[in-house]
Amino acid sequence: MLFATAVFAPLFGAAVAGLFGKLIGDRAAQAVTIFCMVLASVCAIGAFVALVYGGAAPGTVPIATWLKAGSFEVDWQLRYDALAAVMVLMVTVVSTLIHIYSVGYMHGDSAVWKFFSYLSLFSFSMLMLVSSNNLLQLFFGWEGVGLMSYLLIGFWYDRPSACAAAIKAFIVNRIGDLGFALGIALVFVVFGTISFPQIFAAVGAHQTAMFHLLGTDWRAYEVIGVLLFIGAMGKSAQLGLHVWLPDAMEGPTPVSALIHAATMVTAGVFLMARFSPVLEYAPGALAFVTFIGATTALFAATIGCAQNDIKRVIAYSTCSQLGYMFVAAGVGAYQASIFHLLTHAFFKALLFLGAGSVIHAMSGEQDMRRMGGLWKKIPLTYMVMWAGSLALGGVFPFSGYFSKDAILEAAWAAGTGVGYYGFWCGLMAALLTAFYSWRLLLMTFHGTPKADEHTMQHVHESPWVMMGPLLLLALGALTVGFSFDSQMIGAGWEHFWNGSIAVAPTNHVLANMEHVPGWVKAAPSVIGLAGIALAYYLYMAVPSLPAMLAARFRPIYLLLLNKWYVDELYDWLLVRPAMALARLAWQIGDVTIIDGVPNGLASLTERLAGRAARFETGSLAVYAFTMLIGLVVASGFVLLLMMVR
Amino acid sequence: MNQMGFPLLSLVTWMPLVGGVVIMFLRGEAAVVAAQSRLVALVTSTIVFLLSLGLWFGFNSADPGFQFVEQVPWLPQWGITYKMGVDGISVLFVLLSTVLTPICVLASWESITSRVREYMLSFLVLETMMVGMFCALDFFVFYMFFEGVLLPMYLIIGVWGGPRRVYAAVKFFLYTLAGSVLMLLALLAVWLVAGTTDIPTLMHYSFPVGMQDWLFFAFLASFAVKVPMWPVHTWLPDAHVEAPTAGSVILAGVLLKMGAYGFLRFSLPMLPVASATFAPLIFALSVVAVVYTSFVALAQQDMKKLIAYSSVAHMGVVTIGIFTFNVQGISGALLQMLSHGIVSGALFLCVGVVYDRMHTREIARYGGLADRMPVYAFLFMLFTLASMGLPGTSGFVGEFLVLVGAFEVNFWLALFGSLGMILGTAYMLYLYRRVIFGALTRADLRSIKDVSPREVMVFAPLVVITLWMGVYPLSFTGFWEASVHALVMHQQAALAGAVKLAGVVH
């Protein structure tokens, strides 16, 4: 009951705010949605504590049957287990804080009630996603968050760039979703069901199931794993399908924090953990997951180092951190991936909201090259940004230290080739992470002010309704790591997860993590500090150096600045050809060729009729003549048929 | 008379004609006659809808066979009977027709000002033909209704249509007629061979395999045009563009379903072997329809044309589902048909709303409507999402079931058949962005008014059905579960029999 309330309260808030928002006004819409979110958070905390510490039994909350076609049966049903409880807890708490923050940030916007309704509806979709008991309901939430993301990115719909970003996000997500949908279909074909309990119970029985594709027989589990991961790649912005996330920063900053950092983009990681009982037996697919994750982690981090928009730096950082989570999932340390997901939700939401506070103070300026020297004017924001960066950089005792180190250790402990690849990519990315984080801090808060006088005079600390959530998130960024470290990935993980994350009997990654060499344990911290030092040297000690380096290594700089030209590549390779093909199919295919036949016949008939009209008196006769011929042909055909009989 | 002793189906079928007769006898000033015709049409179609609810509540979904059967000898010397009845496959299409007709009447309330009496009459005749077609259990009767639909629709496009209405109407007429002639031949052949035109009997008649093949193509010619399948689809965009709004609604909502219904009623049960043989052909044409017409839709500059092309793509999904011969595929196809009937109808109504105000369908003439028309923006968004197949809307469930059904046949079929998921997102969101989003820059759009209460009434039932079908489709799939199961079983048995026969021959 608690659990169901936690999931459905945001829906109620969204419905009230969305349907009656205009009637009851912004204030009331905010009050209703925030009240519902607080209620949901309280219930989520209750449900989490009861399950993990209170000894309550995991279970399901049946709601209704959704659809049924032969043996394909799907229910609306909530799944109440440790994994779902952790996710519901995280989503509701972070979302509540972001709702509150938005009261200040969206102040003065023309459609505040709509914004809050969207935020709450997003939260509901995300909660449906994480609490689903079957793949299709998960897909419902999955598409629901995609839709809300679209609507929120395009919230300021009169900006062409926002509309473009919104559409891009939806389409790229849908490319992944097609993979996901096919994966669900394959699960049904293999298991005869798409309900989690039944799938997980039958994992042993279908180990040898094969699936024929591209001329080869593949193990069905591997194909399922890859298809589902394609879905995860879209949602979690992994290499190839990452292009939508940075553009999504067109949305209001609280949206970036909620959707594009803390919750929605982590759905792919969640999916991997949720499906761990099957993925454990798909080593090939998992290796692919690790490979893509590791590559993304490094790739996105390199871009993050050269961006100048404060939000885009954090967006690429999100891409990169999601890559870390997939590395963990890929080497079988799902617990570590969820742990990092949890800590990341707090510190990345904090960084985004902190950036929002900076933007707020700078009267809407997002370019870091026009900032600088802010720290004295907005000390509190400065402080929380430090907390977020320390957590992101993985500095003890902030939360990222625990979770990121665990991932790198797990990658090493896996002992596989792709695991080592993950480790080295992750380690290099850790250097870059620390570098771009402090680059951001130094460019924004230190040095000489680059903004004009008027803007600088206007710089002020954000109101308490924004600072309160920031401080709470900072507290989370500080404490979540060491509070859950031993529970989630320590020796007691089996007790904590209580079967909601299943690993194969041969998977000892978590145990082996304790035995990695000392330098592996120390490396992330050392390299993180090196990254900080590098940033300090480049942006504080010798501020002229970055420009010189950029000039010296211009091709590399341009490559990074232009995000490896992936957008341009896609535009050239996919978007333009698609539009050209569309015009071609229409003008040549339909208008000229397909319509050419009947139109040509018509004009031919017209000409023939014109000739016929010379012999006949009018068109009526032509019709009669045609009919006669038709009758002759028809009866002749029938006669023929009868003779054949 | 049927088992209930109450000829419900005949009543639902012929009742609109009664209203039509009343309209014919209206006399007086033109304005008065127009007002009265509207009222009579609305009242009649509403009564018909209420009557048809008897089917919703009285239908026994556990029974796979025909219900509400009525039978009166008609031309006994030819073995032709006036026989009506519905099974799980047809019953909801009767309801779809009776739901959409009053909505169409209401949607035409203000936009049709010339020859209102004849317009309303056409719609009532059209309703009779549509309902009769879905109820007919005699092939001959079916054929009469099937062709009868053509006439009122031809008039609706040709008289009340846009500037190129005559071209569009004639094209529509010729295309469908060309197919129908072949079906007439098939009908004659069937009658000669089987000696009856009774559909339930024919459904279990085993036609020789060689004959099945050409019968299949004769049917295909007719049904493919109606669906419409690629490459005989080009009449549809023209017909839609020229037709008045309500004409488009019925065209997309019900008339496009006639082809798919024909496949389910005739091709699959009567010609199981040929259907299986030529399924790959259907798949190929359907996949082309999905991919090709989605691309074409992307390039459109006319709102109605875009939605018309999207209809072709969506019906491609339906034909894939039908020819998977499994429960998921056929069930999904049926749901997709219903959903498309509601959603594309609603989308055409959405176009009609702004067309009534601005008298243009050109996408470039719009932009930034969200500011002035928030309720309209919401409605348009909802149906856009349903058209894209977003979970929670009706569009998703059918499409997904077809995907599952297709996957059981072939991975690539499922993949390419589902490309509409991506392409549909692209063209629908692109349309929405150009019409609703963006800044409002055109001066003449500044004074545009949001939807009126009458228009809200038109949309309300469609909104409810769209969400209902998306969240609890069981209310709908329950109707045909048994019938579809029986159809699949019949198909499998027939194929097994054919294989056995082939074994004996060789």
Interface residues (C-beta under 8 A of the other chain):
Chain A: K22 A64 T65 W66 L67 K68 A69 G70 S71 F72 L136 F139 F140 E143 G144 L147 Y150 G154 Y157 D158 P160 C163 A166 I167 F170 I171 R174 I175 D177 L178 A181 L182 I184 A185 L186 F188 V189 F211 L213 A578 M579 L581 A582 R583 A585 W586 Q587 G589 D590 I594 D595 P598 G630 A634 F637 V638 L641 M642 R645
Chain B: K171 L174 Y175 V181 L184 L185 L188 A189 L192 V193 P231 H233 T234 P237 Y292 F295 V296 A297 L298 A299 Q300 N326 V327 Q328 S331 G332 G368 A370 D371 P374 L385 L390 P391 G392 F396 V397 F400 L401 L403 V404 F407 E408 F411 A414 L415 S418 L419 M421 I422 T425 A426 L429 Y430 R433 I436 F437 G438 A439 L440 V471 Y472 P473 L474 T477 G478 E481 V484 H485 V488
